[in-house]
Amino acid sequence: MKVPFLDLGASYRELQTDIEEAVLRSLRSGWYIGGSDVESFENAYAAFTQAQHCVGLANGLEALHLALLALGVQPGDEVIVPSNTFIATWLAVSECGAVPVPVEPDALTCNIDDSLIEASITDRTKVIVPVHLYGQPADMDAVLDVARRHGLRVLEDAAQAQGARYKGQHIGAHGDIVAWSFYPGKNLGAVGDAGAITTNDAALADKVRVLRNYGSRQRYVNEVQGYNSRLDPVQAAVLQVKLAHLPEWNGRRAQVAARYAAAFADTGLLLPNVPDWAEPAWHLYCVRHPQRDRLRQLLTDKGVETLVHYPIAPHLQAAYAGLGYGRGTFPLAESMADSLISLPIGPAMSDEQVAHVIASVLAAVRELARA
Ligand SMILES: *Cc1c(COP(=O)(O)O)cnc(C)c1O
């Protein structure tokens, strides 16, 4: 049996008629930038995330970037980011000419350790960017408390957290502004690049709306030096069809996660640690094992495809050599990069596939323990 890490075409096939109808309607409308498909998705996504405003954008990196600009981040400013995140969180900061200041994660949840944030704040710090990594909410109350005490703004990187809940409320408006990616592999994925911000702050939403459109509110009148970072109407039409199915899809992900958690409880694998106030979107199911690479090989041999999120911590990437951080600077991020393995999880997995992953992991872990 083969278990792919992710079946990207599955959500399209499941909704093929509805998606194709929506795309054809969009194409036949003759309206190819902005318009009612974009507005209608923005309204639906704002409602879903319990936020007052949603602004559709070209992708998740641009959502982070324009959100930081809207928050007033300028060259030379510092922005606090997790030491263990996808590189885009850091790139958005660099794109503003600002400096990413890494803070280590909590060893169990893998999300930013709020107790370490304070020590990294300087006169130049403007924004804190918690990432809801792997789809599990960061502890927003703790992060907002530090931010409030220091007069800082909070941007949430929610690229992996569509549908996740923090203390019962959907991710979408806990911080000042929230950045989303609808990259095809996310829980809510377009058929190309797409992104958005959500916020309860009308002024921030307005700033992002102007920034996404050349810095212009009125045609050929430019208030600021903006960008072209608009959500494509065809993507918006697809996203709107899929959004209605996201809760059910996330429910199926949670069932897979629950089966993994029960099966792997006493295996020596370090499993995702979910605080009782967190309802993850289960974008990824990441476990840790000291012999990660051998475990991956054994699973590959059994037809189980796995990935690593992420194999190189941002501070050790060549892209950030200029910051001068060597190995050992952020040991928790480094040890996660060395020991994490992402098992297949997704709404399209069959019971048999889940059972095959479980049996393969149990056999592999036993084999590694014997060796
Ligand atoms: C996917 C992702 C992004 C970037 O989104 P794109 O749409 O690919 O630009 C940013 N942050 C995190 C945590 C992500 O997983």
The ligand as an SDF file (V2000), in Angstrom:
LIG
                    3D

 15 15  0  0  0  0  0  0  0  0999 V2000
    2.6340   28.6710    3.7430 C   0  0  0  0  0  0  0  0  0  0  0  0
    3.1530   29.5810    4.7950 C   0  0  0  0  0  0  0  0  0  0  0  0
    3.4490   30.9300    4.5430 C   0  0  0  0  0  0  0  0  0  0  0  0
    3.5190   31.5090    3.1680 C   0  0  0  0  0  0  0  0  0  0  0  0
    2.4050   31.4250    2.4010 O   0  0  0  0  0  0  0  0  0  0  0  0
    2.5190   31.5220    0.7870 P   0  0  0  0  0  0  0  0  0  0  0  0
    1.0950   31.6720    0.3730 O   0  0  0  0  0  0  0  0  0  0  0  0
    3.1400   30.2620    0.3130 O   0  0  0  0  0  0  0  0  0  0  0  0
    3.3270   32.7220    0.4600 O   0  0  0  0  0  0  0  0  0  0  0  0
    3.8100   31.7210    5.6090 C   0  0  0  0  0  0  0  0  0  0  0  0
    3.9090   31.2400    6.8530 N   0  0  0  0  0  0  0  0  0  0  0  0
    3.6680   29.9410    7.1440 C   0  0  0  0  0  0  0  0  0  0  0  0
    3.7960   29.4790    8.5510 C   0  0  0  0  0  0  0  0  0  0  0  0
    3.3080   29.0580    6.1150 C   0  0  0  0  0  0  0  0  0  0  0  0
    3.0910   27.7700    6.4170 O   0  0  0  0  0  0  0  0  0  0  0  0
  1  2  1  0
  2  3  1  0
  2 14  2  0
  3  4  1  0
  3 10  2  0
  4  5  1  0
  5  6  1  0
  6  7  2  0
  6  8  1  0
  6  9  1  0
 10 11  1  0
 11 12  2  0
 12 13  1  0
 12 14  1  0
 14 15  1  0
M  END
$$$$
